[in-house]
Amino acid sequence: MLPPTTDFDPDLEPEDAGEGDELYEHHRIVADRGQELLRLDKFLLNRLANASRTKIQDAIRAEAVQVNGRVSKPNYRVRPADVITITLPEPPRTGKVVPQEMALDIRYEDADLLIVNKPAGMVVHPAYGNWEGTLVNGLAYHLENLPTGRNGEIRPGLVHRIDKDTSGLLVVGKTEWAMTHLSQQFFHHAIERSYRALVWGKFDEDTGTVRGHIGRSLRDRKVQAVYPGGEQGKHAVTHYRVLQRYGPVTLLECRLETGRTHQIRAHMQHLGHPLFSDATYGGDRIRVGPASGAYKAFVEQCFAVLPRQALHARSLGFVHPSTGERLYFEAELPEDFTAALAKWESWAATHE
């Protein structure tokens, strides 16, 4: 028998919500004109149903609560007409998700958090067309008997996302405090995270940085576009370093300074170096070299070995919410990625 259902947000896109670290406003409260001076934590305790004083104080300490747009302390005295907002790392939930037992590749776990290595092809959040079999379904089952699952209210605490066909590491908060603390680290760009990306084309320089706002394309809502002038979208910065050159393709290490949807995929496409085998951004066709003969057959073999974008969330580094210790984790490249690299390495050895 499956465990009880739990809440989720049905408005998240099924496979392309990925790699974001934005915060979502859950509450906006305007103090009455006749409001008497009252401590912020007591004020919120009176106004929020099912919220304990400990949870409220944790949220305030983690800077998830703002008064008139500014971070405040629990002893701040709420005044008439003050605007209090509470932002969290995941959208408000209005639906249900069924916990499902599944084999999760958990690389680390303690009372506050866990690190999971997501395989390519697994959707992170349930949504239209992907109601079951997602990482959140598996996490909901895994976390069922933990403190966050009491009263039938399970909250699989993902504080960031990666796309369906991107593999690699995700950190999950198992308590309200851990979720809020980790989300603030993401929001303030204090999380260290690197990716491996195989991209089309040659790079003259060994290192570089891409700066350009990222937002939905005006022509295709499923695609993110880069707006270098900042006329649309949100500020985005990607740092990259060449790890290996294979002639027509290059293996990069990409480090995110921000975490926008499809950030690496959009930034690389903007540079003219779309990710290898990325159908959404034009990397699933030959971009360098002849589109015929033996070379074409070889590239098609590589596409068959790696039939998804060549992107892997390689590492995560962050401060532990409770101990203050700096933690760092790495996940090896999956088999499909290493197989494609082996083919390109063999090709480069005989053609360079």
C-alpha positions in Angstrom: 0.0 0.0 0.0 1.2 3.5 -0.8 1.7 6.0 2.0 -0.6 9.0 2.3 -0.5 11.7 -0.4 1.2 15.0 0.2 1.1 18.4 -1.3 2.9 19.7 -4.4 2.7 22.5 -6.8 1.0 21.6 -10.1 2.1 24.7 -11.9 5.8 23.6 -12.2 6.7 22.6 -15.7 7.2 18.8 -15.9 10.8 18.6 -17.2 12.1 22.0 -17.8 11.7 23.8 -14.5 15.4 23.1 -14.0 18.4 24.6 -12.4 16.6 27.6 -10.8 17.3 29.1 -7.3 14.6 31.7 -7.2 12.4 32.2 -4.1 8.6 32.2 -4.1 6.4 34.4 -2.1 4.1 32.4 0.2 2.6 35.1 2.4 2.2 38.8 2.2 0.6 40.4 5.2 -0.2 44.1 5.6 -0.5 45.2 9.3 -3.7 47.0 10.1 -3.7 50.8 10.5 -4.6 50.3 14.2 -1.9 47.6 14.8 -0.3 47.9 18.2 3.4 47.5 18.4 4.1 43.7 18.6 7.2 41.5 18.1 7.5 40.2 14.6 7.5 36.5 15.7 4.4 36.9 17.9 2.7 38.9 15.1 3.3 36.0 12.6 2.3 33.4 15.2 -1.1 35.1 15.5 -1.5 35.5 11.7 -0.3 32.2 10.3 -2.3 29.0 10.9 -0.4 25.8 11.8 2.9 27.6 12.2 4.9 27.1 15.4 7.0 29.9 17.0 10.1 27.8 16.4 9.4 27.5 12.7 8.7 31.2 12.5 11.9 32.1 14.3 13.9 29.8 12.1 12.4 31.5 9.0 13.3 34.9 10.3 16.9 33.8 11.2 17.3 32.4 7.7 16.2 35.8 6.2 13.1 34.3 4.6 10.9 37.0 6.3 11.1 40.6 5.3 9.4 43.7 6.6 8.9 46.5 4.0 11.5 44.8 1.8 14.2 44.5 4.5 15.4 41.5 6.6 14.3 41.9 10.2 14.9 40.3 13.5 12.3 38.3 15.6 12.1 41.2 18.1 11.3 43.8 15.5 8.1 45.7 16.5 5.5 45.5 13.8 4.0 48.9 13.1 0.7 49.9 11.4 0.8 49.4 7.6 4.0 47.3 7.7 4.2 44.9 4.8 5.5 41.5 5.9 6.5 38.9 3.2 7.6 35.3 3.6 9.6 33.7 0.7 10.5 30.0 0.4 12.4 27.9 -2.1 9.4 26.1 -3.5 6.1 27.4 -4.9 2.9 27.2 -2.8 1.3 23.8 -3.0 -2.2 23.3 -4.1 -2.3 19.7 -5.2 -1.3 16.2 -4.1 1.6 13.8 -4.8 1.7 10.1 -4.2 4.9 8.9 -2.4 6.4 5.9 -4.3 9.0 3.4 -3.3 12.0 3.6 -5.7 15.7 3.1 -5.7 17.3 6.5 -5.0 21.1 7.0 -5.3 21.6 8.8 -2.0 25.2 9.8 -1.5 24.9 11.3 1.9 22.2 11.7 4.6 21.9 13.0 8.1 19.2 14.4 10.3 19.1 17.7 8.4 19.7 16.9 4.7 20.5 14.4 2.1 22.4 14.4 -1.2 20.9 12.5 -4.1 22.4 11.7 -7.5 19.6 12.0 -10.0 19.8 9.9 -13.2 19.2 11.4 -16.6 15.6 10.8 -17.7 14.0 11.3 -14.2 11.7 14.3 -13.8 12.2 16.2 -10.6 8.7 17.5 -9.8 5.3 16.0 -10.6 3.3 18.0 -13.2 1.0 17.4 -16.2 2.2 14.3 -18.0 4.5 13.3 -15.2 2.4 12.7 -12.1 4.3 9.6 -11.0 7.9 8.3 -11.0 9.5 11.6 -10.3 12.2 12.3 -7.8 9.7 14.1 -5.5 7.6 11.0 -5.5 10.6 8.9 -4.4 11.7 11.5 -1.8 8.2 11.7 -0.4 8.3 7.9 0.3 11.8 8.0 1.7 11.0 10.9 4.0 7.7 9.5 5.2 8.7 8.6 8.7 10.9 11.6 9.4 9.8 14.6 11.5 8.8 16.5 8.3 6.3 13.8 7.7 4.3 14.1 10.9 0.6 14.9 10.7 0.5 13.5 7.2 2.3 16.6 5.8 5.4 15.4 3.9 7.5 18.1 2.3 10.3 16.6 0.2 12.6 19.6 0.6 14.2 20.2 -2.8 15.7 23.7 -2.8 16.9 23.6 -6.4 16.3 21.6 -9.5 18.0 20.2 -12.6 16.3 19.3 -15.9 14.9 15.9 -16.7 17.7 14.9 -19.0 20.5 16.4 -16.9 22.1 14.0 -14.4 23.8 14.7 -11.1 23.7 16.0 -7.6 20.8 17.7 -5.7 20.7 18.7 -2.0 17.4 18.1 -0.1 16.5 19.7 3.2 14.8 17.4 5.6 13.7 20.0 8.1 12.1 23.4 7.7 15.2 25.1 9.1 17.5 23.2 6.7 15.3 24.0 3.7 15.2 27.6 4.5 18.9 27.9 5.3 19.9 26.1 2.1 17.6 28.1 0.0 19.1 31.3 1.3 22.6 30.0 0.4 21.3 29.5 -3.2 19.6 32.8 -3.3 22.8 34.6 -2.1 25.0 32.5 -4.6 26.9 31.0 -1.7 26.5 27.4 -3.0 29.5 26.0 -4.9 28.3 23.9 -7.8 30.0 22.7 -11.0 28.8 20.9 -14.1 30.4 18.9 -16.8 29.2 19.9 -20.3 30.2 18.5 -23.7 29.6 21.3 -26.3 30.1 21.8 -30.0 33.0 23.8 -31.3 36.5 24.9 -30.4 37.5 27.5 -27.8 40.5 29.7 -28.3 40.8 30.5 -24.6 41.0 28.1 -21.8 38.6 30.0 -19.5 35.8 32.4 -19.9 32.6 33.9 -18.5 29.2 34.4 -20.0 27.1 37.2 -18.7 23.6 37.8 -20.1 20.1 38.0 -18.7 18.1 34.8 -19.3 14.3 34.7 -19.8 11.7 33.0 -21.9 12.1 33.3 -25.6 9.5 35.5 -27.2 9.2 33.0 -30.1 9.1 29.7 -28.1 8.0 29.6 -24.5 9.7 26.2 -24.0 13.1 27.8 -24.7 15.1 30.2 -22.7 16.7 33.1 -24.5 19.7 35.3 -23.6 19.2 39.1 -23.5 22.7 40.6 -23.3 21.4 44.1 -22.8 19.3 43.1 -19.9 16.1 44.2 -21.6 14.3 41.0 -20.4 14.9 38.1 -18.1 17.1 37.8 -15.0 20.7 38.4 -14.4 22.8 35.2 -15.1 26.5 34.4 -15.0 28.3 31.2 -16.0 32.0 30.6 -15.7 33.6 27.9 -17.8 37.0 26.2 -18.1 38.2 23.9 -20.9 39.0 20.4 -19.6 39.6 18.6 -22.9 39.5 19.4 -26.6 38.3 16.7 -29.0 38.4 18.6 -32.2 34.8 19.3 -33.2 33.6 19.2 -29.5 35.0 20.4 -26.2 34.5 19.2 -22.6 33.9 22.1 -20.2 33.6 22.6 -16.5 30.9 25.1 -15.9 30.4 26.9 -12.6 27.2 28.7 -11.9 27.2 32.1 -10.2 23.5 32.3 -10.6 20.9 29.5 -11.2 18.5 30.4 -13.9 16.3 27.9 -15.9 18.4 26.2 -18.6 21.3 28.6 -17.7 24.2 26.6 -19.1 22.2 25.3 -22.1 21.1 28.8 -23.0 24.4 30.5 -22.4 26.4 27.9 -24.4 23.9 28.2 -27.3 24.2 32.0 -27.2 28.0 31.6 -27.6 27.5 29.4 -30.6 28.5 26.2 -28.6 25.3 24.3 -27.9 25.5 21.3 -25.7 26.1 18.1 -27.6 22.9 16.1 -28.3 20.7 18.9 -26.9 17.6 18.8 -29.0 16.1 21.9 -27.5 19.0 24.2 -28.3 20.2 22.8 -31.6 22.9 20.5 -30.4 21.3 17.3 -31.8 22.7 17.9 -35.3 26.2 18.3 -36.6 27.4 21.8 -35.9 31.1 21.3 -36.8 32.4 19.1 -39.6 30.8 17.6 -42.7 27.2 16.4 -42.5 28.0 13.3 -44.6 30.1 10.3 -45.0 32.0 8.5 -42.2 32.1 11.5 -39.9 28.3 11.8 -40.1 27.9 8.1 -39.2 30.3 8.5 -36.3 28.4 11.5 -34.9 25.2 9.6 -35.2 26.7 6.8 -33.2 27.7 9.3 -30.5 24.1 10.7 -30.5 22.8 7.1 -30.0 25.2 6.5 -27.1 24.2 9.8 -25.4 20.6 10.6 -26.6 20.2 13.6 -24.3 22.0 16.9 -23.5 25.6 16.3 -22.4 25.2 17.9 -19.0 26.0 16.5 -15.6 25.8 18.2 -12.2 29.2 17.2 -11.0 29.7 18.8 -7.6 28.0 20.6 -4.7 29.6 22.6 -1.9 27.7 24.4 0.9 27.6 25.2 4.6 25.7 22.6 6.7 22.6 24.3 8.2 23.2 23.0 11.8 26.9 22.4 12.2 28.3 25.3 10.1 30.7 22.8 8.5 31.6 23.3 4.8 30.5 20.2 2.9 31.5 19.1 -0.6 30.3 16.3 -2.7 31.1 15.0 -6.2 29.3 12.5 -8.5 31.1 10.7 -11.3 30.0 11.0 -14.9 27.3 8.5 -15.8 27.9 5.7 -18.3 26.2 7.3 -21.3 28.4 10.4 -20.8 31.7 8.5 -20.4 30.9 6.3 -23.4 30.4 9.4 -25.6 33.6 10.9 -24.3 35.5 7.7 -25.1 34.2 7.8 -28.7 35.3 11.4 -29.1 38.7 10.7 -27.5 39.3 7.8 -29.9 38.2 10.0 -32.9 40.5 12.9 -31.8 43.5 10.5 -31.4 43.3 9.6 -35.1 42.2 12.9 -36.6 44.2 15.6 -34.8 
